Amino acid sequence: MEWAMEDSALGKTGEVWTGLQSLVMIESTREAINGKKKGERSTEWRYYISSLCASAVEFNQIIRSHWGIENSLHWVLDVAFKEDDSRIRIGDGAENFAVLRRITLNLLKQEKSRKSSMRVKRFSATCNLEYLETVMGVRPR
């Protein structure tokens, strides 16, 4: 279930948030597909404010698209870089390393001379200085 309320129905709320066009509610139901909770369902409601004027169906597509991209990025960072296993906790270290991982991921994605997984490309760059220079853009491809 999803709904969106346009600016004409918002009344004074639009005066509080400049540019507000819509309030959106998305009902999200998930079912676990493996592990101890296999088959277990959970439902949650997510609320959004937006400067976009769109239908509930359009908002649903936009939000699903955003989370698809977000989830795939975090999955790659966890699988290829073991980001979830990081124990960096002091000062700005965790944030700094997160930025470095994303830069590295983008460099590896741009490198097209090898058709390999991110994990293999990353490992190859640690073992082969020429390949590392190619990934970093120091050496021509």
Secondary structure as a PSIPRED ss2 file (coil, helix, strand):
# PSIPRED VFORMAT (PSIPRED V4.0)

   1 M C   1.000  0.000  0.000
   2 E E   0.000  0.000  1.000
   3 W E   0.000  0.000  1.000
   4 A E   0.000  0.000  1.000
   5 M E   0.000  0.000  1.000
   6 E E   0.000  0.000  1.000
   7 D H   0.000  1.000  0.000
   8 S H   0.000  1.000  0.000
   9 A H   0.000  1.000  0.000
  10 L C   1.000  0.000  0.000
  11 G C   1.000  0.000  0.000
  12 K C   1.000  0.000  0.000
  13 T H   0.000  1.000  0.000
  14 G H   0.000  1.000  0.000
  15 E H   0.000  1.000  0.000
  16 V H   0.000  1.000  0.000
  17 W C   1.000  0.000  0.000
  18 T C   1.000  0.000  0.000
  19 G C   1.000  0.000  0.000
  20 L C   1.000  0.000  0.000
  21 Q C   1.000  0.000  0.000
  22 S E   0.000  0.000  1.000
  23 L E   0.000  0.000  1.000
  24 V E   0.000  0.000  1.000
  25 M E   0.000  0.000  1.000
  26 I E   0.000  0.000  1.000
  27 E E   0.000  0.000  1.000
  28 S E   0.000  0.000  1.000
  29 T E   0.000  0.000  1.000
  30 R E   0.000  0.000  1.000
  31 E E   0.000  0.000  1.000
  32 A C   1.000  0.000  0.000
  33 I C   1.000  0.000  0.000
  34 N C   1.000  0.000  0.000
  35 G C   1.000  0.000  0.000
  36 K C   1.000  0.000  0.000
  37 K C   1.000  0.000  0.000
  38 K C   1.000  0.000  0.000
  39 G C   1.000  0.000  0.000
  40 E C   1.000  0.000  0.000
  41 R E   0.000  0.000  1.000
  42 S E   0.000  0.000  1.000
  43 T E   0.000  0.000  1.000
  44 E E   0.000  0.000  1.000
  45 W E   0.000  0.000  1.000
  46 R E   0.000  0.000  1.000
  47 Y E   0.000  0.000  1.000
  48 Y E   0.000  0.000  1.000
  49 I E   0.000  0.000  1.000
  50 S E   0.000  0.000  1.000
  51 S C   1.000  0.000  0.000
  52 L C   1.000  0.000  0.000
  53 C C   1.000  0.000  0.000
  54 A C   1.000  0.000  0.000
  55 S C   1.000  0.000  0.000
  56 A H   0.000  1.000  0.000
  57 V H   0.000  1.000  0.000
  58 E H   0.000  1.000  0.000
  59 F H   0.000  1.000  0.000
  60 N H   0.000  1.000  0.000
  61 Q H   0.000  1.000  0.000
  62 I H   0.000  1.000  0.000
  63 I H   0.000  1.000  0.000
  64 R H   0.000  1.000  0.000
  65 S H   0.000  1.000  0.000
  66 H H   0.000  1.000  0.000
  67 W H   0.000  1.000  0.000
  68 G H   0.000  1.000  0.000
  69 I H   0.000  1.000  0.000
  70 E H   0.000  1.000  0.000
  71 N H   0.000  1.000  0.000
  72 S H   0.000  1.000  0.000
  73 L H   0.000  1.000  0.000
  74 H H   0.000  1.000  0.000
  75 W H   0.000  1.000  0.000
  76 V H   0.000  1.000  0.000
  77 L H   0.000  1.000  0.000
  78 D H   0.000  1.000  0.000
  79 V H   0.000  1.000  0.000
  80 A H   0.000  1.000  0.000
  81 F H   0.000  1.000  0.000
  82 K C   1.000  0.000  0.000
  83 E H   0.000  1.000  0.000
  84 D H   0.000  1.000  0.000
  85 D H   0.000  1.000  0.000
  86 S C   1.000  0.000  0.000
  87 R C   1.000  0.000  0.000
  88 I C   1.000  0.000  0.000
  89 R C   1.000  0.000  0.000
  90 I C   1.000  0.000  0.000
  91 G C   1.000  0.000  0.000
  92 D C   1.000  0.000  0.000
  93 G H   0.000  1.000  0.000
  94 A H   0.000  1.000  0.000
  95 E H   0.000  1.000  0.000
  96 N H   0.000  1.000  0.000
  97 F H   0.000  1.000  0.000
  98 A H   0.000  1.000  0.000
  99 V H   0.000  1.000  0.000
 100 L H   0.000  1.000  0.000
 101 R H   0.000  1.000  0.000
 102 R H   0.000  1.000  0.000
 103 I H   0.000  1.000  0.000
 104 T H   0.000  1.000  0.000
 105 L H   0.000  1.000  0.000
 106 N H   0.000  1.000  0.000
 107 L H   0.000  1.000  0.000
 108 L H   0.000  1.000  0.000
 109 K H   0.000  1.000  0.000
 110 Q H   0.000  1.000  0.000
 111 E C   1.000  0.000  0.000
 112 K C   1.000  0.000  0.000
 113 S C   1.000  0.000  0.000
 114 R C   1.000  0.000  0.000
 115 K C   1.000  0.000  0.000
 116 S C   1.000  0.000  0.000
 117 S C   1.000  0.000  0.000
 118 M H   0.000  1.000  0.000
 119 R H   0.000  1.000  0.000
 120 V H   0.000  1.000  0.000
 121 K H   0.000  1.000  0.000
 122 R H   0.000  1.000  0.000
 123 F H   0.000  1.000  0.000
 124 S H   0.000  1.000  0.000
 125 A H   0.000  1.000  0.000
 126 T H   0.000  1.000  0.000
 127 C H   0.000  1.000  0.000
 128 N C   1.000  0.000  0.000
 129 L H   0.000  1.000  0.000
 130 E H   0.000  1.000  0.000
 131 Y H   0.000  1.000  0.000
 132 L H   0.000  1.000  0.000
 133 E H   0.000  1.000  0.000
 134 T H   0.000  1.000  0.000
 135 V H   0.000  1.000  0.000
 136 M H   0.000  1.000  0.000
 137 G C   1.000  0.000  0.000
 138 V C   1.000  0.000  0.000
 139 R C   1.000  0.000  0.000
 140 P C   1.000  0.000  0.000
 141 R C   1.000  0.000  0.000
